Amino acid sequence: MLEVSEYLLFAMTFLGAPAVLRASAHTAVDVLTDRLPRRAKRAAALAAHGIGLVTSLGLAWYGYHATAQAWRGGTLVFKQVTFPEWWLYSLIAFCGALLVIEFLRLIAKTLRGEDTLAHRQATA
């Protein structure tokens, strides 16, 4: 049962990342960016979203190639539960692609002049 919870934790982390990014509900330290002038804030947003885009592209690329390799090799994960290894890697590729879409959306919003660094306040 412990093994299943490990895979569920893995899946929830990867599936949750694009949703949290879309909702602007992720942790953010905005002490500096809140004090920047509008143009500098926009540049900071574009830089942050660009770094996120490049990172997500790398994640999606790795996930795709790992999935393809595991699919071609027919490799299996042998523990308490046995399943094709490509299932895990496909989740990385899929969620990486969703993150790419979200970062592209954020870059487009920033270029339109919207404040994409504004985060939702946490509620207790």
Sequence and secondary structure as in RCSB ss.txt:
>XXXX:A:sequence
MLEVSEYLLFAMTFLGAPAVLRASAHTAVDVLTDRLPRRAKRAAALAAHGIGLVTSLGLAWYGYHATAQAWRGGT
LVFKQVTFPEWWLYSLIAFCGALLVIEFLRLIAKTLRGEDTLAHRQATA
>XXXX:A:secstr
 HHHHHHHHHHHHHHHHHHHHHTT S    TTGGGS HHHHHHHHHHHHHHHHHHHHHHHHHHHHHHHHHHHHT 
EEESSSEEETHHHHHHHHHHHHHHHHHHHHHHHHHHTT   S       
